Amino acid sequence: MTSIVLLLGFSFPIETQAIETGETAFVDVSVATLWSEPDGTRPIDSPSIENPVDMWEWTRGMSYEQKLWLVGNLQTQALYGQEVTILEEEGDWVKVAVHGQPTPKNDLGYPAWMPKVQLENGKSFASLRENKNFAMVTSPTTWLYDDKHQVNKFKEISFNTRLPVVTEKKDTVLVATPSDGKKWISTDAISIYSSEEDIPEPDGDDLVDTGAKFLGLPYLWAGTSGFGFDCSGFTHTIFKAHGITIPRDSSVQATHGTPVARDELQKGDLLFFAYNEGEGSVHHVGMYIGDGKMMHSPNTASTVEIIDVFESDYYSSEYAGARRYLD
């Protein structure tokens, strides 16, 4: 990655430290979108593969057909400051494993391709992550600011983004970023924890309340952020924000946790749906919210919504069981 320094009207490129295969690095954009193959994007995807990214420009700029094209071409997303391991390199692209997204595909995390320009070595950032409390974003999205008065916007970041805390003030918190020094964030948009284990254990109502923040948010295949979710990205992220790490994909979520009978469902249980009237491979997941209702991010044509799941001919016919991840 090359940075530009201005001095007396002249610009000088400064090479930052290279990122090598086998090393870890940190996501340096608000949301990194990870692809099935390197360099297979379309012109309309430019806002998602640059640094910085503009997630709203990308998602709102696509037609239904253009969003549908993403199915199979995207794998997952990673958030600002999230750690990855470099697996392969090809030109300006790297294959990474996203830490904290369990999958049978790779023990290190979910594997897929992303542009190198969206990563940073962040050795000092890594040290702060190890030794400082972290601020976790609890709003669907929020802004980082250059100043403590929150006037000059720096970057819009997603729910569940976690950044090391440097200084706490009454209304603002100073946090570290992977490559842009320290920035300010509103205390209203975050919770601060000393570790993952410090996050309070949720109950079903907590999970439902968190999920409800995203009602009406348009679906995005492979999405794991407040800019758009797919079905399993929604459930994975809701649980992750409450300190519970579950698999990234619905097919794997359906094989973990504790099986639950339909007449014993509780808020926060995950409901699974499979082809061939529930007997085939799992293709969808939603979260039970009580009273026969499910909250989910259904498909490219829809938004996060609540439905009467067992009164739906489609979903009731493909119901494949439920799993509980709460103790």
C-alpha positions as CSV (number, residue, x, y, z in Angstrom):
1,M,0.0,0.0,0.0
2,T,1.3,3.4,-0.9
3,S,0.6,6.6,1.1
4,I,1.2,10.2,-0.1
5,V,2.8,12.8,2.1
6,L,2.6,16.5,1.1
7,L,5.6,18.7,1.9
8,L,6.1,22.3,0.6
9,G,3.8,21.6,-2.3
10,F,5.5,18.4,-3.4
11,S,4.1,14.9,-3.0
12,F,6.2,11.9,-2.0
13,P,5.0,8.3,-2.0
14,I,5.8,6.3,1.1
15,E,5.6,2.6,1.0
16,T,3.9,1.0,3.9
17,Q,5.0,-2.4,5.2
18,A,4.1,-5.3,2.9
19,I,1.5,-7.9,3.9
20,E,2.8,-11.4,3.5
21,T,1.1,-14.8,3.1
22,G,0.6,-16.5,6.5
23,E,0.6,-13.2,8.4
24,T,-2.4,-11.6,10.0
25,A,-3.7,-8.2,9.0
26,F,-6.7,-5.9,9.8
27,V,-9.6,-4.7,7.7
28,D,-9.0,-1.0,6.9
29,V,-12.4,-0.1,5.4
30,S,-15.8,0.2,7.1
31,V,-16.9,-3.1,5.5
32,A,-14.7,-5.4,3.3
33,T,-16.7,-7.5,0.9
34,L,-15.1,-10.9,0.2
35,W,-15.4,-12.5,-3.2
36,S,-15.4,-16.1,-4.5
37,E,-12.7,-15.3,-7.0
38,P,-10.1,-12.5,-7.3
39,D,-10.7,-9.6,-9.6
40,G,-14.1,-10.7,-10.8
41,T,-16.0,-7.5,-10.0
42,R,-18.1,-5.3,-12.2
43,P,-17.8,-1.5,-12.7
44,I,-20.8,-1.0,-10.4
45,D,-19.0,-2.8,-7.6
46,S,-16.2,-0.1,-7.5
47,P,-17.6,1.6,-4.3
48,S,-17.2,-1.8,-2.5
49,I,-13.6,-2.6,-3.6
50,E,-11.8,0.7,-3.0
51,N,-10.4,2.3,0.1
52,P,-12.4,4.0,1.5
53,V,-15.6,2.2,0.5
54,D,-19.0,3.7,0.1
55,M,-21.4,0.9,1.1
56,W,-24.6,3.0,0.6
57,E,-23.6,4.1,-2.8
58,W,-22.9,0.5,-3.8
59,T,-26.0,-1.2,-2.3
60,R,-28.5,1.6,-3.3
61,G,-27.0,1.9,-6.7
62,M,-27.7,-1.7,-7.8
63,S,-30.9,-2.9,-9.4
64,Y,-32.6,-6.1,-8.3
65,E,-30.9,-8.0,-11.1
66,Q,-27.5,-6.5,-10.3
67,K,-27.9,-7.5,-6.6
68,L,-29.0,-11.0,-7.7
69,W,-25.8,-11.4,-9.6
70,L,-23.9,-11.3,-6.3
71,V,-25.4,-14.7,-5.3
72,G,-22.5,-17.1,-5.6
73,N,-20.0,-14.4,-6.4
74,L,-19.7,-13.1,-2.9
75,Q,-18.8,-15.2,0.2
76,T,-19.0,-13.0,3.3
77,Q,-18.0,-9.6,4.7
78,A,-15.6,-8.4,7.4
79,L,-15.8,-5.3,9.5
80,Y,-13.4,-2.4,10.1
81,G,-10.6,-3.5,12.4
82,Q,-11.5,-7.2,12.1
83,E,-8.5,-9.6,11.9
84,V,-7.8,-11.9,9.0
85,T,-5.0,-14.3,8.0
86,I,-3.5,-14.0,4.5
87,L,-3.8,-17.4,2.7
88,E,-2.9,-16.6,-0.9
89,E,-1.9,-13.6,-3.1
90,E,-2.8,-12.9,-6.7
91,G,-2.0,-9.6,-8.2
92,D,-3.8,-6.9,-6.2
93,W,-5.9,-9.4,-4.4
94,V,-5.4,-11.7,-1.4
95,K,-7.3,-14.7,-0.2
96,V,-7.9,-14.3,3.6
97,A,-9.5,-16.2,6.4
98,V,-11.8,-14.0,8.5
99,H,-11.3,-14.6,12.2
100,G,-14.4,-15.1,14.2
101,Q,-16.5,-16.6,11.4
102,P,-16.4,-20.3,12.0
103,T,-16.7,-22.6,9.0
104,P,-15.6,-26.1,8.0
105,K,-13.9,-24.5,5.0
106,N,-10.9,-23.3,7.0
107,D,-10.0,-23.7,10.7
108,L,-8.7,-20.1,10.8
109,G,-12.0,-18.5,9.6
110,Y,-14.1,-17.9,6.6
111,P,-12.0,-17.9,3.4
112,A,-12.5,-15.6,0.4
113,W,-10.8,-13.0,-1.7
114,M,-10.5,-9.2,-1.2
115,P,-8.4,-6.3,-2.5
116,K,-5.1,-5.8,-0.8
117,V,-5.7,-2.1,-0.5
118,Q,-8.4,-2.8,2.1
119,L,-6.0,-4.3,4.5
120,E,-3.4,-2.9,6.9
121,N,-0.6,-4.5,8.9
122,G,-1.6,-2.4,11.9
123,K,1.1,-3.7,14.4
124,S,0.4,-0.8,16.8
125,F,-3.3,-1.4,16.3
126,A,-2.8,-5.1,17.2
127,S,-1.0,-4.1,20.4
128,L,-3.8,-1.8,21.4
129,R,-6.4,-4.5,20.7
130,E,-4.5,-6.8,23.0
131,N,-4.1,-4.4,25.9
132,K,-7.1,-2.0,25.8
133,N,-10.8,-2.2,26.3
134,F,-12.8,-2.2,23.1
135,A,-15.8,-0.1,22.0
136,M,-18.4,-2.2,20.1
137,V,-20.8,-0.4,17.9
138,T,-24.4,-1.0,19.0
139,S,-26.2,1.3,16.5
140,P,-27.0,-0.1,13.0
141,T,-24.3,2.2,11.7
142,T,-22.5,5.2,13.2
143,W,-19.8,7.7,12.4
144,L,-16.2,8.1,13.5
145,Y,-15.1,11.7,13.8
146,D,-11.8,13.6,13.5
147,D,-12.7,15.8,16.4
148,K,-14.1,15.2,19.9
149,H,-16.9,17.7,19.1
150,Q,-18.1,15.3,16.4
151,V,-18.2,17.9,13.6
152,N,-15.8,16.5,11.0
153,K,-16.9,13.1,9.8
154,F,-14.2,10.5,9.1
155,K,-15.9,7.2,8.3
156,E,-19.3,5.5,8.7
157,I,-18.9,2.1,10.4
158,S,-21.2,-0.8,11.1
159,F,-22.9,-2.5,14.0
160,N,-20.6,-4.9,15.8
161,T,-17.4,-3.1,14.7
162,R,-14.9,-3.3,17.6
163,L,-12.1,-0.8,18.1
164,P,-9.6,-0.3,21.0
165,V,-10.5,2.4,23.5
166,V,-7.8,5.1,24.1
167,T,-9.6,7.7,26.1
168,E,-13.2,8.0,27.5
169,K,-14.9,11.3,27.8
170,K,-18.5,12.1,28.9
171,D,-20.1,12.1,25.5
172,T,-17.3,10.8,23.3
173,V,-14.7,8.1,23.2
174,L,-11.3,8.2,21.5
175,V,-10.6,4.9,19.7
176,A,-7.7,3.6,17.6
177,T,-8.0,2.7,13.9
178,P,-5.9,0.3,11.8
179,S,-4.1,3.0,9.8
180,D,-5.6,6.5,10.5
181,G,-4.6,7.1,14.1
182,K,-7.2,8.0,16.7
183,K,-10.8,9.0,16.0
184,W,-13.8,10.0,18.1
185,I,-17.1,8.1,18.4
186,S,-20.3,9.0,20.4
187,T,-20.9,7.1,23.6
188,D,-24.6,6.7,22.5
189,A,-23.6,4.4,19.7
190,I,-21.3,2.0,21.5
191,S,-20.8,-0.3,24.5
192,I,-17.4,-0.7,26.1
193,Y,-16.0,-4.1,27.2
194,S,-12.7,-5.4,28.6
195,S,-13.0,-8.6,26.6
196,E,-15.5,-10.8,24.7
197,E,-16.2,-12.6,28.0
198,D,-17.2,-9.3,29.5
199,I,-20.2,-9.0,27.2
200,P,-23.3,-9.8,29.3
201,E,-24.9,-13.2,28.6
202,P,-28.1,-12.4,26.6
203,D,-31.6,-13.9,26.9
204,G,-34.1,-14.3,24.1
205,D,-35.5,-10.8,24.5
206,D,-32.1,-9.3,24.2
207,L,-31.5,-11.0,20.9
208,V,-35.0,-10.1,19.6
209,D,-34.5,-6.4,20.6
210,T,-31.1,-6.3,18.8
211,G,-32.5,-7.9,15.6
212,A,-35.4,-5.4,15.6
213,K,-32.9,-2.6,15.0
214,F,-32.6,-3.8,11.4
215,L,-36.2,-4.2,10.4
216,G,-36.6,-2.8,6.9
217,L,-32.9,-3.1,6.0
218,P,-32.6,-4.4,2.5
219,Y,-31.1,-7.9,2.1
220,L,-27.5,-8.3,0.8
221,W,-26.1,-11.6,-0.3
222,A,-23.1,-12.4,2.0
223,G,-23.8,-9.4,4.1
224,T,-22.7,-9.3,7.8
225,S,-23.1,-5.6,8.6
226,G,-25.6,-2.8,9.3
227,F,-25.4,-1.9,5.6
228,G,-27.1,-5.2,4.7
229,F,-27.4,-8.9,5.8
230,D,-28.0,-12.2,4.2
231,C,-30.0,-14.7,6.3
232,S,-27.1,-16.3,8.2
233,G,-25.1,-13.1,8.3
234,F,-28.0,-11.7,10.2
235,T,-28.2,-14.5,12.8
236,H,-24.4,-14.8,13.1
237,T,-23.9,-11.1,13.7
238,I,-26.8,-10.7,16.2
239,F,-25.3,-13.5,18.3
240,K,-21.8,-12.2,17.9
241,A,-22.7,-8.8,19.2
242,H,-23.9,-10.5,22.4
243,G,-20.7,-12.4,22.9
244,I,-21.8,-15.7,21.3
245,T,-19.9,-17.0,18.3
246,I,-21.9,-19.3,16.0
247,P,-21.0,-20.6,12.5
248,R,-21.2,-18.2,9.6
249,D,-23.4,-20.3,7.2
250,S,-27.0,-21.5,7.8
251,S,-26.1,-25.1,6.8
252,V,-23.5,-25.2,9.6
253,Q,-25.6,-23.3,12.1
254,A,-28.1,-26.1,11.7
255,T,-25.7,-28.7,12.9
256,H,-24.5,-26.9,16.1
257,G,-26.3,-25.7,19.2
258,T,-29.0,-27.9,20.8
259,P,-31.9,-29.3,18.8
260,V,-35.3,-27.9,19.9
261,A,-38.7,-29.4,19.2
262,R,-41.2,-27.2,17.5
263,D,-43.6,-27.2,20.6
264,E,-40.7,-26.1,22.8
265,L,-39.4,-23.1,20.8
266,Q,-38.2,-20.0,22.8
267,K,-37.2,-16.5,21.7
268,G,-33.8,-16.5,20.2
269,D,-33.9,-20.1,18.8
270,L,-32.8,-20.4,15.2
271,L,-35.2,-21.9,12.7
272,F,-33.9,-23.7,9.6
273,F,-35.4,-24.4,6.2
274,A,-34.4,-27.0,3.7
275,Y,-35.2,-28.0,0.1
276,N,-37.4,-31.1,-0.6
277,E,-40.0,-30.2,2.0
278,G,-37.4,-29.9,4.8
279,E,-35.6,-33.1,4.0
280,G,-32.8,-31.7,1.7
281,S,-30.0,-29.3,2.3
282,V,-30.5,-26.3,4.5
283,H,-30.8,-23.0,2.6
284,H,-32.3,-20.5,5.1
285,V,-32.3,-19.5,8.7
286,G,-34.3,-17.1,10.8
287,M,-34.7,-16.3,14.5
288,Y,-37.8,-17.2,16.5
289,I,-39.2,-14.2,18.4
290,G,-42.2,-15.9,20.1
291,D,-45.9,-16.3,19.2
292,G,-45.2,-18.3,16.1
293,K,-43.2,-15.5,14.5
294,M,-39.8,-15.3,13.0
295,M,-37.4,-12.4,12.2
296,H,-35.2,-12.9,9.2
297,S,-33.4,-11.4,6.2
298,P,-35.1,-13.5,3.5
299,N,-33.9,-12.8,0.0
300,T,-32.6,-10.2,-2.5
301,A,-36.2,-8.9,-3.2
302,S,-36.9,-8.2,0.5
303,T,-35.8,-6.6,3.7
304,V,-35.3,-7.8,7.3
305,E,-38.9,-8.6,8.4
306,I,-41.1,-10.5,10.8
307,I,-43.5,-13.2,9.6
308,D,-45.9,-15.7,11.0
309,V,-43.6,-18.5,10.1
310,F,-45.9,-21.5,10.5
311,E,-48.8,-19.8,8.7
312,S,-46.6,-19.4,5.6
313,D,-47.1,-22.2,3.1
314,Y,-43.6,-21.8,1.8
315,Y,-41.7,-21.7,5.1
316,S,-43.9,-24.2,6.9
317,S,-43.4,-26.7,4.1
318,E,-39.6,-26.4,4.2
319,Y,-39.2,-26.3,8.0
320,A,-36.2,-28.5,8.9
321,G,-36.0,-28.0,12.7
322,A,-34.5,-25.6,15.2
323,R,-31.4,-25.1,17.3
324,R,-30.8,-23.2,20.5
325,Y,-27.5,-21.4,21.2
326,L,-28.5,-19.9,24.5
327,D,-27.8,-21.7,27.8
